Amino acid sequence: MSDKIQTRLVSLRDEQKKGKQMLMDMEREADELRATLLRIAGAIQVLEELESNGQANPD
């Protein structure tokens, strides 16, 4: 019975390690996405200000 417990314990620890790594990867991706969305929001704001001031070049 002890071998089964040890095997299961090793398996669970491995799953936990993989889960923690996945979570870290997802958090990093979320941070990158937030930064991208912030840059997009800034670009939108600039273009809206240019448009409202009539400074945008019509194409």
HTML snippet that shows the backbone in 3Dmol.js (N, CA, C, O; Angstrom):
<script src="https://3Dmol.org/build/3Dmol-min.js"></script>
<div id="view" style="width:600px;height:400px;position:relative"></div>
<script>
const pdb = `
ATOM      1  N   MET A   1       0.819  -1.193   0.000  1.00  0.00           N
ATOM      2  CA  MET A   1       0.000   0.000   0.000  1.00  0.00           C
ATOM      3  C   MET A   1       0.864   1.258   0.000  1.00  0.00           C
ATOM      4  O   MET A   1       0.482   2.266  -0.596  1.00  0.00           O
ATOM      5  N   SER A   2       1.996   1.217   0.644  1.00  0.00           N
ATOM      6  CA  SER A   2       2.873   2.371   0.735  1.00  0.00           C
ATOM      7  C   SER A   2       3.400   2.783  -0.639  1.00  0.00           C
ATOM      8  O   SER A   2       3.548   3.974  -0.911  1.00  0.00           O
ATOM      9  N   ASP A   3       3.685   1.809  -1.508  1.00  0.00           N
ATOM     10  CA  ASP A   3       4.158   2.138  -2.858  1.00  0.00           C
ATOM     11  C   ASP A   3       3.092   2.888  -3.646  1.00  0.00           C
ATOM     12  O   ASP A   3       3.411   3.821  -4.382  1.00  0.00           O
ATOM     13  N   LYS A   4       1.840   2.494  -3.501  1.00  0.00           N
ATOM     14  CA  LYS A   4       0.740   3.169  -4.197  1.00  0.00           C
ATOM     15  C   LYS A   4       0.607   4.605  -3.693  1.00  0.00           C
ATOM     16  O   LYS A   4       0.380   5.529  -4.474  1.00  0.00           O
ATOM     17  N   ILE A   5       0.749   4.777  -2.400  1.00  0.00           N
ATOM     18  CA  ILE A   5       0.652   6.122  -1.821  1.00  0.00           C
ATOM     19  C   ILE A   5       1.791   6.994  -2.334  1.00  0.00           C
ATOM     20  O   ILE A   5       1.575   8.144  -2.716  1.00  0.00           O
ATOM     21  N   GLN A   6       2.991   6.453  -2.344  1.00  0.00           N
ATOM     22  CA  GLN A   6       4.151   7.209  -2.825  1.00  0.00           C
ATOM     23  C   GLN A   6       3.990   7.578  -4.298  1.00  0.00           C
ATOM     24  O   GLN A   6       4.287   8.703  -4.700  1.00  0.00           O
ATOM     25  N   THR A   7       3.520   6.629  -5.093  1.00  0.00           N
ATOM     26  CA  THR A   7       3.314   6.881  -6.520  1.00  0.00           C
ATOM     27  C   THR A   7       2.283   7.989  -6.725  1.00  0.00           C
ATOM     28  O   THR A   7       2.474   8.892  -7.540  1.00  0.00           O
ATOM     29  N   ARG A   8       1.192   7.903  -5.975  1.00  0.00           N
ATOM     30  CA  ARG A   8       0.133   8.906  -6.090  1.00  0.00           C
ATOM     31  C   ARG A   8       0.635  10.272  -5.614  1.00  0.00           C
ATOM     32  O   ARG A   8       0.310  11.299  -6.211  1.00  0.00           O
ATOM     33  N   LEU A   9       1.408  10.279  -4.563  1.00  0.00           N
ATOM     34  CA  LEU A   9       1.964  11.517  -4.030  1.00  0.00           C
ATOM     35  C   LEU A   9       2.869  12.187  -5.064  1.00  0.00           C
ATOM     36  O   LEU A   9       2.783  13.397  -5.276  1.00  0.00           O
ATOM     37  N   VAL A  10       3.727  11.407  -5.703  1.00  0.00           N
ATOM     38  CA  VAL A  10       4.615  11.932  -6.745  1.00  0.00           C
ATOM     39  C   VAL A  10       3.782  12.481  -7.899  1.00  0.00           C
ATOM     40  O   VAL A  10       4.076  13.554  -8.424  1.00  0.00           O
ATOM     41  N   SER A  11       2.760  11.759  -8.287  1.00  0.00           N
ATOM     42  CA  SER A  11       1.883  12.179  -9.376  1.00  0.00           C
ATOM     43  C   SER A  11       1.178  13.500  -9.052  1.00  0.00           C
ATOM     44  O   SER A  11       1.119  14.403  -9.886  1.00  0.00           O
ATOM     45  N   LEU A  12       0.656  13.597  -7.856  1.00  0.00           N
ATOM     46  CA  LEU A  12      -0.042  14.822  -7.444  1.00  0.00           C
ATOM     47  C   LEU A  12       0.899  16.012  -7.364  1.00  0.00           C
ATOM     48  O   LEU A  12       0.535  17.124  -7.748  1.00  0.00           O
ATOM     49  N   ARG A  13       2.095  15.785  -6.871  1.00  0.00           N
ATOM     50  CA  ARG A  13       3.072  16.879  -6.803  1.00  0.00           C
ATOM     51  C   ARG A  13       3.453  17.357  -8.203  1.00  0.00           C
ATOM     52  O   ARG A  13       3.632  18.554  -8.430  1.00  0.00           O
ATOM     53  N   ASP A  14       3.576  16.424  -9.128  1.00  0.00           N
ATOM     54  CA  ASP A  14       3.882  16.770 -10.520  1.00  0.00           C
ATOM     55  C   ASP A  14       2.741  17.581 -11.130  1.00  0.00           C
ATOM     56  O   ASP A  14       2.978  18.581 -11.807  1.00  0.00           O
ATOM     57  N   GLU A  15       1.509  17.151 -10.891  1.00  0.00           N
ATOM     58  CA  GLU A  15       0.349  17.887 -11.384  1.00  0.00           C
ATOM     59  C   GLU A  15       0.287  19.282 -10.783  1.00  0.00           C
ATOM     60  O   GLU A  15      -0.043  20.245 -11.475  1.00  0.00           O
ATOM     61  N   GLN A  16       0.600  19.394  -9.505  1.00  0.00           N
ATOM     62  CA  GLN A  16       0.595  20.692  -8.836  1.00  0.00           C
ATOM     63  C   GLN A  16       1.642  21.618  -9.454  1.00  0.00           C
ATOM     64  O   GLN A  16       1.374  22.794  -9.701  1.00  0.00           O
ATOM     65  N   LYS A  17       2.831  21.080  -9.700  1.00  0.00           N
ATOM     66  CA  LYS A  17       3.900  21.869 -10.307  1.00  0.00           C
ATOM     67  C   LYS A  17       3.492  22.362 -11.694  1.00  0.00           C
ATOM     68  O   LYS A  17       3.700  23.528 -12.031  1.00  0.00           O
ATOM     69  N   LYS A  18       2.916  21.475 -12.490  1.00  0.00           N
ATOM     70  CA  LYS A  18       2.466  21.852 -13.831  1.00  0.00           C
ATOM     71  C   LYS A  18       1.352  22.891 -13.758  1.00  0.00           C
ATOM     72  O   LYS A  18       1.326  23.834 -14.549  1.00  0.00           O
ATOM     73  N   GLY A  19       0.444  22.721 -12.821  1.00  0.00           N
ATOM     74  CA  GLY A  19      -0.646  23.678 -12.647  1.00  0.00           C
ATOM     75  C   GLY A  19      -0.146  25.058 -12.264  1.00  0.00           C
ATOM     76  O   GLY A  19      -0.625  26.068 -12.780  1.00  0.00           O
ATOM     77  N   LYS A  20       0.817  25.098 -11.359  1.00  0.00           N
ATOM     78  CA  LYS A  20       1.396  26.385 -10.952  1.00  0.00           C
ATOM     79  C   LYS A  20       2.095  27.065 -12.131  1.00  0.00           C
ATOM     80  O   LYS A  20       2.001  28.281 -12.296  1.00  0.00           O
ATOM     81  N   GLN A  21       2.794  26.277 -12.948  1.00  0.00           N
ATOM     82  CA  GLN A  21       3.482  26.835 -14.111  1.00  0.00           C
ATOM     83  C   GLN A  21       2.464  27.374 -15.121  1.00  0.00           C
ATOM     84  O   GLN A  21       2.659  28.447 -15.693  1.00  0.00           O
ATOM     85  N   MET A  22       1.392  26.634 -15.332  1.00  0.00           N
ATOM     86  CA  MET A  22       0.345  27.097 -16.245  1.00  0.00           C
ATOM     87  C   MET A  22      -0.265  28.403 -15.754  1.00  0.00           C
ATOM     88  O   MET A  22      -0.510  29.313 -16.546  1.00  0.00           O
ATOM     89  N   LEU A  23      -0.509  28.498 -14.452  1.00  0.00           N
ATOM     90  CA  LEU A  23      -1.074  29.708 -13.880  1.00  0.00           C
ATOM     91  C   LEU A  23      -0.132  30.890 -14.065  1.00  0.00           C
ATOM     92  O   LEU A  23      -0.573  31.985 -14.412  1.00  0.00           O
ATOM     93  N   MET A  24       1.147  30.680 -13.839  1.00  0.00           N
ATOM     94  CA  MET A  24       2.132  31.745 -14.032  1.00  0.00           C
ATOM     95  C   MET A  24       2.159  32.200 -15.490  1.00  0.00           C
ATOM     96  O   MET A  24       2.226  33.396 -15.770  1.00  0.00           O
ATOM     97  N   ASP A  25       2.105  31.240 -16.419  1.00  0.00           N
ATOM     98  CA  ASP A  25       2.092  31.570 -17.847  1.00  0.00           C
ATOM     99  C   ASP A  25       0.850  32.378 -18.206  1.00  0.00           C
ATOM    100  O   ASP A  25       0.934  33.361 -18.943  1.00  0.00           O
ATOM    101  N   MET A  26      -0.293  31.967 -17.687  1.00  0.00           N
ATOM    102  CA  MET A  26      -1.535  32.675 -17.979  1.00  0.00           C
ATOM    103  C   MET A  26      -1.537  34.078 -17.390  1.00  0.00           C
ATOM    104  O   MET A  26      -2.039  35.014 -18.012  1.00  0.00           O
ATOM    105  N   GLU A  27      -0.982  34.225 -16.202  1.00  0.00           N
ATOM    106  CA  GLU A  27      -0.894  35.551 -15.588  1.00  0.00           C
ATOM    107  C   GLU A  27       0.019  36.460 -16.397  1.00  0.00           C
ATOM    108  O   GLU A  27      -0.263  37.648 -16.554  1.00  0.00           O
ATOM    109  N   ARG A  28       1.120  35.903 -16.915  1.00  0.00           N
ATOM    110  CA  ARG A  28       2.031  36.686 -17.756  1.00  0.00           C
ATOM    111  C   ARG A  28       1.317  37.107 -19.040  1.00  0.00           C
ATOM    112  O   ARG A  28       1.427  38.259 -19.461  1.00  0.00           O
ATOM    113  N   GLU A  29       0.593  36.188 -19.659  1.00  0.00           N
ATOM    114  CA  GLU A  29      -0.160  36.511 -20.866  1.00  0.00           C
ATOM    115  C   GLU A  29      -1.217  37.569 -20.584  1.00  0.00           C
ATOM    116  O   GLU A  29      -1.431  38.461 -21.405  1.00  0.00           O
ATOM    117  N   ALA A  30      -1.881  37.481 -19.439  1.00  0.00           N
ATOM    118  CA  ALA A  30      -2.894  38.469 -19.072  1.00  0.00           C
ATOM    119  C   ALA A  30      -2.251  39.841 -18.900  1.00  0.00           C
ATOM    120  O   ALA A  30      -2.822  40.846 -19.323  1.00  0.00           O
ATOM    121  N   ASP A  31      -1.078  39.896 -18.290  1.00  0.00           N
ATOM    122  CA  ASP A  31      -0.359  41.161 -18.131  1.00  0.00           C
ATOM    123  C   ASP A  31      -0.002  41.759 -19.488  1.00  0.00           C
ATOM    124  O   ASP A  31      -0.142  42.964 -19.701  1.00  0.00           O
ATOM    125  N   GLU A  32       0.458  40.910 -20.402  1.00  0.00           N
ATOM    126  CA  GLU A  32       0.804  41.378 -21.748  1.00  0.00           C
ATOM    127  C   GLU A  32      -0.434  41.890 -22.473  1.00  0.00           C
ATOM    128  O   GLU A  32      -0.372  42.903 -23.170  1.00  0.00           O
ATOM    129  N   LEU A  33      -1.552  41.200 -22.315  1.00  0.00           N
ATOM    130  CA  LEU A  33      -2.793  41.621 -22.957  1.00  0.00           C
ATOM    131  C   LEU A  33      -3.278  42.946 -22.386  1.00  0.00           C
ATOM    132  O   LEU A  33      -3.735  43.814 -23.130  1.00  0.00           O
ATOM    133  N   ARG A  34      -3.181  43.106 -21.062  1.00  0.00           N
ATOM    134  CA  ARG A  34      -3.568  44.376 -20.453  1.00  0.00           C
ATOM    135  C   ARG A  34      -2.716  45.524 -20.995  1.00  0.00           C
ATOM    136  O   ARG A  34      -3.233  46.608 -21.264  1.00  0.00           O
ATOM    137  N   ALA A  35      -1.420  45.289 -21.155  1.00  0.00           N
ATOM    138  CA  ALA A  35      -0.525  46.322 -21.687  1.00  0.00           C
ATOM    139  C   ALA A  35      -0.902  46.663 -23.129  1.00  0.00           C
ATOM    140  O   ALA A  35      -0.892  47.832 -23.512  1.00  0.00           O
ATOM    141  N   THR A  36      -1.228  45.666 -23.913  1.00  0.00           N
ATOM    142  CA  THR A  36      -1.645  45.902 -25.293  1.00  0.00           C
ATOM    143  C   THR A  36      -2.937  46.702 -25.340  1.00  0.00           C
ATOM    144  O   THR A  36      -3.064  47.645 -26.120  1.00  0.00           O
ATOM    145  N   LEU A  37      -3.890  46.324 -24.506  1.00  0.00           N
ATOM    146  CA  LEU A  37      -5.164  47.053 -24.468  1.00  0.00           C
ATOM    147  C   LEU A  37      -4.961  48.505 -24.017  1.00  0.00           C
ATOM    148  O   LEU A  37      -5.651  49.407 -24.491  1.00  0.00           O
ATOM    149  N   LEU A  38      -4.035  48.720 -23.122  1.00  0.00           N
ATOM    150  CA  LEU A  38      -3.741  50.078 -22.670  1.00  0.00           C
ATOM    151  C   LEU A  38      -3.156  50.913 -23.810  1.00  0.00           C
ATOM    152  O   LEU A  38      -3.516  52.077 -23.986  1.00  0.00           O
ATOM    153  N   ARG A  39      -2.256  50.309 -24.578  1.00  0.00           N
ATOM    154  CA  ARG A  39      -1.686  51.023 -25.729  1.00  0.00           C
ATOM    155  C   ARG A  39      -2.769  51.342 -26.760  1.00  0.00           C
ATOM    156  O   ARG A  39      -2.793  52.438 -27.320  1.00  0.00           O
ATOM    157  N   ILE A  40      -3.657  50.391 -27.007  1.00  0.00           N
ATOM    158  CA  ILE A  40      -4.751  50.610 -27.958  1.00  0.00           C
ATOM    159  C   ILE A  40      -5.669  51.726 -27.472  1.00  0.00           C
ATOM    160  O   ILE A  40      -6.076  52.587 -28.253  1.00  0.00           O
ATOM    161  N   ALA A  41      -5.992  51.710 -26.187  1.00  0.00           N
ATOM    162  CA  ALA A  41      -6.845  52.757 -25.618  1.00  0.00           C
ATOM    163  C   ALA A  41      -6.185  54.126 -25.772  1.00  0.00           C
ATOM    164  O   ALA A  41      -6.861  55.111 -26.068  1.00  0.00           O
ATOM    165  N   GLY A  42      -4.885  54.189 -25.574  1.00  0.00           N
ATOM    166  CA  GLY A  42      -4.160  55.448 -25.755  1.00  0.00           C
ATOM    167  C   GLY A  42      -4.218  55.926 -27.190  1.00  0.00           C
ATOM    168  O   GLY A  42      -4.423  57.113 -27.443  1.00  0.00           O
ATOM    169  N   ALA A  43      -4.040  55.013 -28.131  1.00  0.00           N
ATOM    170  CA  ALA A  43      -4.105  55.376 -29.548  1.00  0.00           C
ATOM    171  C   ALA A  43      -5.501  55.849 -29.920  1.00  0.00           C
ATOM    172  O   ALA A  43      -5.651  56.811 -30.674  1.00  0.00           O
ATOM    173  N   ILE A  44      -6.518  55.185 -29.400  1.00  0.00           N
ATOM    174  CA  ILE A  44      -7.902  55.597 -29.656  1.00  0.00           C
ATOM    175  C   ILE A  44      -8.136  56.999 -29.121  1.00  0.00           C
ATOM    176  O   ILE A  44      -8.746  57.829 -29.795  1.00  0.00           O
ATOM    177  N   GLN A  45      -7.661  57.264 -27.929  1.00  0.00           N
ATOM    178  CA  GLN A  45      -7.849  58.578 -27.329  1.00  0.00           C
ATOM    179  C   GLN A  45      -7.199  59.667 -28.177  1.00  0.00           C
ATOM    180  O   GLN A  45      -7.800  60.715 -28.417  1.00  0.00           O
ATOM    181  N   VAL A  46      -5.983  59.420 -28.626  1.00  0.00           N
ATOM    182  CA  VAL A  46      -5.288  60.407 -29.453  1.00  0.00           C
ATOM    183  C   VAL A  46      -6.069  60.664 -30.739  1.00  0.00           C
ATOM    184  O   VAL A  46      -6.270  61.816 -31.123  1.00  0.00           O
ATOM    185  N   LEU A  47      -6.509  59.603 -31.401  1.00  0.00           N
ATOM    186  CA  LEU A  47      -7.237  59.764 -32.655  1.00  0.00           C
ATOM    187  C   LEU A  47      -8.572  60.467 -32.449  1.00  0.00           C
ATOM    188  O   LEU A  47      -8.980  61.282 -33.276  1.00  0.00           O
ATOM    189  N   GLU A  48      -9.254  60.154 -31.346  1.00  0.00           N
ATOM    190  CA  GLU A  48     -10.516  60.826 -31.061  1.00  0.00           C
ATOM    191  C   GLU A  48     -10.299  62.315 -30.802  1.00  0.00           C
ATOM    192  O   GLU A  48     -11.099  63.147 -31.230  1.00  0.00           O
ATOM    193  N   GLU A  49      -9.223  62.645 -30.108  1.00  0.00           N
ATOM    194  CA  GLU A  49      -8.922  64.055 -29.856  1.00  0.00           C
ATOM    195  C   GLU A  49      -8.588  64.782 -31.151  1.00  0.00           C
ATOM    196  O   GLU A  49      -9.014  65.916 -31.367  1.00  0.00           O
ATOM    197  N   LEU A  50      -7.821  64.118 -32.008  1.00  0.00           N
ATOM    198  CA  LEU A  50      -7.504  64.726 -33.298  1.00  0.00           C
ATOM    199  C   LEU A  50      -8.772  64.923 -34.125  1.00  0.00           C
ATOM    200  O   LEU A  50      -8.953  65.960 -34.763  1.00  0.00           O
ATOM    201  N   GLU A  51      -9.623  63.946 -34.108  1.00  0.00           N
ATOM    202  CA  GLU A  51     -10.861  64.022 -34.874  1.00  0.00           C
ATOM    203  C   GLU A  51     -11.773  65.130 -34.345  1.00  0.00           C
ATOM    204  O   GLU A  51     -12.371  65.869 -35.128  1.00  0.00           O
ATOM    205  N   SER A  52     -11.878  65.244 -33.039  1.00  0.00           N
ATOM    206  CA  SER A  52     -12.759  66.259 -32.454  1.00  0.00           C
ATOM    207  C   SER A  52     -12.223  67.672 -32.683  1.00  0.00           C
ATOM    208  O   SER A  52     -12.991  68.634 -32.706  1.00  0.00           O
ATOM    209  N   ASN A  53     -10.913  67.793 -32.852  1.00  0.00           N
ATOM    210  CA  ASN A  53     -10.320  69.098 -33.116  1.00  0.00           C
ATOM    211  C   ASN A  53     -10.258  69.403 -34.606  1.00  0.00           C
ATOM    212  O   ASN A  53      -9.783  70.468 -34.999  1.00  0.00           O
ATOM    213  N   GLY A  54     -10.729  68.487 -35.432  1.00  0.00           N
ATOM    214  CA  GLY A  54     -10.696  68.679 -36.874  1.00  0.00           C
ATOM    215  C   GLY A  54      -9.303  68.629 -37.458  1.00  0.00           C
ATOM    216  O   GLY A  54      -9.055  69.171 -38.535  1.00  0.00           O
ATOM    217  N   GLN A  55      -8.392  67.980 -36.754  1.00  0.00           N
ATOM    218  CA  GLN A  55      -7.011  67.915 -37.211  1.00  0.00           C
ATOM    219  C   GLN A  55      -6.694  66.645 -37.976  1.00  0.00           C
ATOM    220  O   GLN A  55      -5.595  66.494 -38.509  1.00  0.00           O
ATOM    221  N   ALA A  56      -7.636  65.745 -38.032  1.00  0.00           N
ATOM    222  CA  ALA A  56      -7.389  64.486 -38.746  1.00  0.00           C
ATOM    223  C   ALA A  56      -7.413  64.745 -40.241  1.00  0.00           C
ATOM    224  O   ALA A  56      -8.274  65.473 -40.736  1.00  0.00           O
ATOM    225  N   ASN A  57      -6.481  64.158 -40.954  1.00  0.00           N
ATOM    226  CA  ASN A  57      -6.439  64.302 -42.411  1.00  0.00           C
ATOM    227  C   ASN A  57      -7.485  63.413 -43.034  1.00  0.00           C
ATOM    228  O   ASN A  57      -7.450  62.201 -42.819  1.00  0.00           O
ATOM    229  N   PRO A  58      -8.425  63.960 -43.805  1.00  0.00           N
ATOM    230  CA  PRO A  58      -9.413  63.104 -44.467  1.00  0.00           C
ATOM    231  C   PRO A  58      -8.777  62.332 -45.587  1.00  0.00           C
ATOM    232  O   PRO A  58      -7.972  62.869 -46.348  1.00  0.00           O
ATOM    233  N   ASP A  59      -9.139  61.067 -45.691  1.00  0.00           N
ATOM    234  CA  ASP A  59      -8.585  60.217 -46.760  1.00  0.00           C
ATOM    235  C   ASP A  59      -9.577  60.042 -47.860  1.00  0.00           C
ATOM    236  O   ASP A  59      -9.292  59.360 -48.845  1.00  0.00           O
TER     237      ASP A  59
END
`;
const viewer = $3Dmol.createViewer("view");
viewer.addModel(pdb, "pdb");
viewer.setStyle({}, {cartoon: {color: "spectrum"}});
viewer.zoomTo();
viewer.render();
</script>
